Amino acid sequence: MAYSRSEMEAAFRRFNETAAHGGATGDWVPWSECFTEDATYYEHHYGHFTGRAEILAWITATMAEFPNNEMTEFPAEWTMIDEERGWLLCAIWNRFTPLGDGEVYQEINWTMLHYAGNGQWSYEEDIYNPNEFGVMVGRYLKARRAAGIE
């Protein structure tokens, strides 16, 4: 089924806004509501999750753990939309809380979303290089220690 670009863009704006809310507050319920009840989420490090409730339980627990709870911003760098097939591919920065040292501690992942209509996504897959994420997390933790943040 084909969807309009404007409908998919609006759903993606909501997706980004609710991710920002989750990162700032730890409340991932609005973000989980961007998915259909039977959505599938494939996170290459953590595995497959089926259904909105399972996705919510996973994201809430994962993002509450240190150092994930320091990853508070998720700005999109670019998006590509295939409205005929309902796919959206984007590059999302996973950005840590600023330490005040002038550095931006972030790493990118590509997110693939399948639109199901009604402002909701039926599928998400996050694609990234875990080694690059590990290096970035290591830099962030070293900078925290150097700044005297425990």
C-alpha positions in Angstrom: 0.0 0.0 0.0 1.3 3.4 -0.9 1.3 6.2 1.6 1.9 9.9 1.1 5.3 11.4 1.8 3.7 14.0 4.1 2.0 11.3 6.2 5.3 9.4 6.6 7.2 12.6 7.4 4.7 13.4 10.1 5.0 9.9 11.6 8.8 10.3 11.5 8.6 13.7 13.2 6.5 12.2 16.0 9.0 9.2 16.2 11.9 11.7 16.6 10.0 13.9 19.1 9.1 10.9 21.3 12.7 9.6 21.2 13.9 13.0 22.4 11.3 12.8 25.2 12.4 9.3 26.1 16.1 10.3 26.1 15.4 13.3 28.3 12.9 11.7 30.8 13.3 7.9 30.6 9.7 7.7 29.7 9.6 5.6 26.5 5.8 5.0 26.4 5.1 7.7 23.8 7.9 6.4 21.6 6.6 2.8 21.9 3.2 4.1 20.8 4.8 5.0 17.4 4.7 1.2 16.7 1.8 -1.1 15.9 0.7 -3.6 18.5 2.3 -6.4 16.5 5.4 -4.5 15.4 8.8 -6.2 15.0 12.0 -4.6 16.1 15.4 -5.9 15.2 18.3 -4.5 17.1 21.5 -6.2 15.9 23.2 -6.3 19.3 20.1 -7.0 21.5 18.1 -9.2 19.2 14.5 -9.4 17.9 11.5 -8.0 19.8 7.9 -8.7 18.8 5.0 -6.5 19.8 4.8 -3.0 21.3 4.8 -4.2 24.9 8.1 -6.2 24.3 9.6 -3.3 22.5 8.7 -1.0 25.4 10.0 -3.3 28.1 13.3 -3.7 26.2 13.9 0.0 25.5 12.9 1.1 29.0 15.3 -1.4 30.6 18.1 -0.9 28.2 18.1 2.9 28.2 17.9 2.9 32.1 21.3 1.1 32.3 24.6 3.0 32.5 26.0 4.2 30.2 23.0 4.0 27.9 21.1 6.4 30.2 23.7 9.0 29.3 22.7 8.7 25.6 20.0 11.4 25.6 19.7 12.8 22.1 19.0 11.0 18.8 19.0 13.6 16.0 18.4 12.4 12.4 21.0 13.5 9.9 19.2 12.4 6.8 16.2 10.4 5.6 15.1 8.6 2.5 11.5 7.8 2.0 9.9 5.3 -0.4 6.3 6.2 0.0 5.2 3.6 -2.6 6.5 0.7 -0.5 6.2 2.4 2.9 9.9 2.3 3.8 11.9 5.1 5.5 15.7 4.8 5.9 17.6 7.3 8.0 20.8 8.0 9.8 20.4 8.7 13.5 23.1 10.0 15.8 23.1 8.4 19.2 24.5 11.3 21.3 25.7 11.3 24.9 25.0 14.1 27.4 27.5 16.9 26.8 30.4 16.9 29.3 31.2 20.6 28.8 34.6 19.8 27.2 33.5 21.0 23.7 33.4 17.4 22.3 30.3 15.7 20.9 30.3 12.1 21.9 28.1 10.3 19.3 27.9 7.5 16.9 25.6 6.9 14.0 23.3 4.1 13.1 21.1 3.6 10.1 17.5 2.9 11.0 15.1 1.3 8.6 11.4 1.7 9.4 8.3 0.2 7.7 5.2 2.4 7.8 1.9 0.7 8.6 -0.4 3.8 8.3 -2.2 5.7 11.1 1.1 7.3 12.2 2.7 4.0 13.2 5.6 1.8 12.2 5.3 -2.0 11.9 9.1 -2.7 11.7 12.3 -1.1 12.8 15.8 -2.3 12.3 18.9 -0.6 13.6 22.1 -1.1 11.6 25.5 0.0 12.9 29.0 -1.0 13.6 29.3 -2.2 17.2 33.1 -1.7 17.2 32.6 2.0 16.3 30.0 2.3 19.1 32.5 0.7 21.5 35.2 3.1 20.7 32.8 6.1 21.1 31.6 4.8 24.5 35.2 4.3 25.6 36.0 7.9 24.7 33.0 9.2 26.5 33.7 7.2 29.7 37.4 8.3 29.6 36.3 11.9 29.3 33.8 11.5 32.1 36.6 10.2 34.4 38.9 13.1 33.3 36.2 15.6 34.2 35.8 14.0 37.6 32.2 12.8 36.8 31.4 9.5 38.5 
